Amino acid sequence: MRSVEVAVPGHPYPVLIGAGALARLESFLTGRVLVVADRAVPELPELSGIASPLLKVEGGEAAKTMRGVSRLLAAFEEERLGRDGTVVAVGGGTIGDLAGFAASIWLRGVALVQVPTTLLAMVDSAVGGKTGVNTARAKNAVGSFWQPRVVLADTRYLASLPAEQLAGGQAEVVKYAMALDPGIAGLTDLEEIVERCVRCKAEVVAKDEREEGLREVLNYGHTVGHAIEAASGYSLHHGRAVAAGMRAAVRISASLGLCQPSLVQAQDELLAAHGLPGRLPELTTEQVLAATSADKKSRAGRRRWVLLREMGRAELGFDVPDDIVRRAVTEILSS
Ligand SMILES: NC(=O)c1ccc[n+]([C@@H]2O[C@H](COP(=O)([O-])OP(=O)(O)OC[C@H]3O[C@@H](n4cnc5c(N)ncnc54)[C@H](O)[C@@H]3O)[C@@H](O)[C@H]2O)c1
C-alpha cells in the first residue's frame, strides 16, 4: 500500500493508494455512518460489509446541483447523522464534490472519507479539500474547503472504469507532468501515477490550502477548459475540456515568449497519446471567450493565467492581452 500525507496545517490526513485500500475504511469511521455512492460503481466487498445506510445516487456533472445537496441533507436528517458521524463519498469527482459539500455544511461540518473511483478523482479531486456544486452559469460556484479524514484510493475501482473516463483522468495526469513534475509523463503503472500526482497535489495544498496563490498552479489549462466545459453545457468530459484548455495555455505561453515553441508540440503529443482532447463540440471562439469571462478565478475584473515556462514549471498571475487569448482559442477550436 502506498501512502502520502497531506500536511494541511491543523488537519493533516493520509491518502492510501493501492488495490485493497478500502480494507482500511472501518478504522476511519466514527459515530453514525452514511455512505453516498455512485450507483454506476461496482460494490466492493469491504463496502457491503459496513453496517450503515448506503445512499445510491446518480453520478455525473448533473449530480452537482443545490438540489442534489438538498436531497443529501434530507437523507442525513432522516438517518440522524450526528456531529460525530461520518459521510463516506464513493464515486468520481462529482460525487466527491457533492457529498463533500453536503458533509461540510451538515451540522456545520461532519467527518468525510473520500473513496475516489475514477482516475481523475484519485489523482486530483478527492485530495485537497475543495468541494462544491455548479450553478446554472458557473462551475463549482458554490462550495467550501473541507478536508477529508482520509482518502482511500483503491485502484481496483479502475478496472470497471470506461475507457473514456480513463482518458479524461489522464488529462489531469498530463497537467501534473506539464505544470509540476515532468517525470510523471514517462510513468505507465497506474498506482505509481496516482501516487506521484497525489504527492504533487499534497505538496501544493499543504502550502496553500485556500488557494491564496500557489495552489492556482493546479488550474493550469482550466481557464479555457472550464469555459469550454460550460459553453458545451457540461456535455464534454471535464478532462477533455482541460486537455483543450492546456492546448490553449501552452500556445499562449509560447506566444508571450515564456516558453520554447517546441513545448506546444511536446504537450500536444503527450495529450494525443491518450486520445486527448478528442473531438470538441461545435463552439465558436466568441462562446468560449464569453464563458472565460464568467470564470470565478478572475480578480479585479482581470483573469490571472497560469502559464508554462518549461515542462514541469508552471507560473501564476499572468495578464494576457485579449488578442493573444482569442488567437489561441480559435486555433484549438479549429485543429
Ligand atoms: N474538488 C476538486 O478539487 C476537483 C478537482 C478536479 C475536478 N473536480 C471535479 O470532478 C468532476 C469530474 O470527476 P470525474 O471525472 O471523476 O467524473 P464523474 O464523477 O462524473 O465520473 C465519471 C463517470 O464515471 C462513472 N464512474 C465513476 N466511477 C466508476 C467506476 N469505478 N466504474 C464505472 N463507472 C464509474 C460515473 O458514474 C460517471 O458517469 C468535475 O465535476 C470536476 O469539476 C473537482
The ligand as an SDF file (V2000), in Angstrom:
LIG
                    3D

 44 48  0  0  0  0  0  0  0  0999 V2000
  -12.6750   19.1590   -5.9170 N   0  0  0  0  0  0  0  0  0  0  0  0
  -11.6280   19.2810   -6.7190 C   0  0  0  0  0  0  0  0  0  0  0  0
  -10.5410   19.6810   -6.3110 O   0  0  0  0  0  0  0  0  0  0  0  0
  -11.7740   18.8800   -8.1600 C   0  0  0  0  0  0  0  0  0  0  0  0
  -10.6470   18.7480   -8.9710 C   0  0  0  0  0  0  0  0  0  0  0  0
  -10.8040   18.2990  -10.2870 C   0  0  0  0  0  0  0  0  0  0  0  0
  -12.0760   18.0080  -10.7670 C   0  0  0  0  0  0  0  0  0  0  0  0
  -13.1490   18.1600   -9.9420 N   0  0  0  0  0  0  0  0  0  0  0  0
  -14.4990   17.8170  -10.4110 C   0  0  0  0  0  0  0  0  0  0  0  0
  -14.5480   16.4260  -10.6610 O   0  0  0  0  0  0  0  0  0  0  0  0
  -15.6030   16.1790  -11.5840 C   0  0  0  0  0  0  0  0  0  0  0  0
  -15.1550   15.1710  -12.6090 C   0  0  0  0  0  0  0  0  0  0  0  0
  -14.8330   13.9660  -11.9420 O   0  0  0  0  0  0  0  0  0  0  0  0
  -14.9030   12.5580  -12.6910 P   0  0  0  0  0  0  0  0  0  0  0  0
  -14.2060   12.6450  -13.9750 O   0  0  0  0  0  0  0  0  0  0  0  0
  -14.4790   11.5460  -11.6950 O   0  0  0  0  0  0  0  0  0  0  0  0
  -16.4460   12.4590  -13.0830 O   0  0  0  0  0  0  0  0  0  0  0  0
  -17.7110   11.6300  -12.5410 P   0  0  0  0  0  0  0  0  0  0  0  0
  -17.8300   11.6450  -11.0850 O   0  0  0  0  0  0  0  0  0  0  0  0
  -18.8470   12.1650  -13.3310 O   0  0  0  0  0  0  0  0  0  0  0  0
  -17.4210   10.1450  -13.0160 O   0  0  0  0  0  0  0  0  0  0  0  0
  -17.3620    9.8680  -14.3830 C   0  0  0  0  0  0  0  0  0  0  0  0
  -18.3420    8.7740  -14.8020 C   0  0  0  0  0  0  0  0  0  0  0  0
  -17.8060    7.5180  -14.4160 O   0  0  0  0  0  0  0  0  0  0  0  0
  -18.7630    6.7800  -13.6430 C   0  0  0  0  0  0  0  0  0  0  0  0
  -17.9410    6.0260  -12.7010 N   0  0  0  0  0  0  0  0  0  0  0  0
  -17.2830    6.5030  -11.6170 C   0  0  0  0  0  0  0  0  0  0  0  0
  -16.5080    5.5490  -11.0880 N   0  0  0  0  0  0  0  0  0  0  0  0
  -16.7010    4.4240  -11.8200 C   0  0  0  0  0  0  0  0  0  0  0  0
  -16.1570    3.1140  -11.7570 C   0  0  0  0  0  0  0  0  0  0  0  0
  -15.2270    2.7740  -10.8720 N   0  0  0  0  0  0  0  0  0  0  0  0
  -16.6080    2.2080  -12.6610 N   0  0  0  0  0  0  0  0  0  0  0  0
  -17.5040    2.5580  -13.6140 C   0  0  0  0  0  0  0  0  0  0  0  0
  -18.0210    3.7910  -13.7380 N   0  0  0  0  0  0  0  0  0  0  0  0
  -17.6170    4.7140  -12.8480 C   0  0  0  0  0  0  0  0  0  0  0  0
  -19.6800    7.8100  -13.0740 C   0  0  0  0  0  0  0  0  0  0  0  0
  -20.9720    7.3060  -12.8480 O   0  0  0  0  0  0  0  0  0  0  0  0
  -19.7110    8.8710  -14.1790 C   0  0  0  0  0  0  0  0  0  0  0  0
  -20.6610    8.5120  -15.1510 O   0  0  0  0  0  0  0  0  0  0  0  0
  -15.9730   17.5100  -12.1870 C   0  0  0  0  0  0  0  0  0  0  0  0
  -17.2030   17.9260  -11.6710 O   0  0  0  0  0  0  0  0  0  0  0  0
  -14.8720   18.4390  -11.7080 C   0  0  0  0  0  0  0  0  0  0  0  0
  -15.3130   19.7580  -11.5480 O   0  0  0  0  0  0  0  0  0  0  0  0
  -13.0270   18.5890   -8.6630 C   0  0  0  0  0  0  0  0  0  0  0  0
  1  2  1  0
  2  3  2  0
  2  4  1  0
  4  5  1  0
  4 44  2  0
  5  6  2  0
  6  7  1  0
  7  8  2  0
  8  9  1  0
  8 44  1  0
  9 10  1  0
  9 42  1  0
 10 11  1  0
 11 12  1  0
 11 40  1  0
 12 13  1  0
 13 14  1  0
 14 15  2  0
 14 16  1  0
 14 17  1  0
 17 18  1  0
 18 19  2  0
 18 20  1  0
 18 21  1  0
 21 22  1  0
 22 23  1  0
 23 24  1  0
 23 38  1  0
 24 25  1  0
 25 26  1  0
 25 36  1  0
 26 27  1  0
 26 35  1  0
 27 28  2  0
 28 29  1  0
 29 30  1  0
 29 35  2  0
 30 31  1  0
 30 32  2  0
 32 33  1  0
 33 34  2  0
 34 35  1  0
 36 37  1  0
 36 38  1  0
 38 39  1  0
 40 41  1  0
 40 42  1  0
 42 43  1  0
M  CHG  2   8   1  16  -1
M  END
$$$$
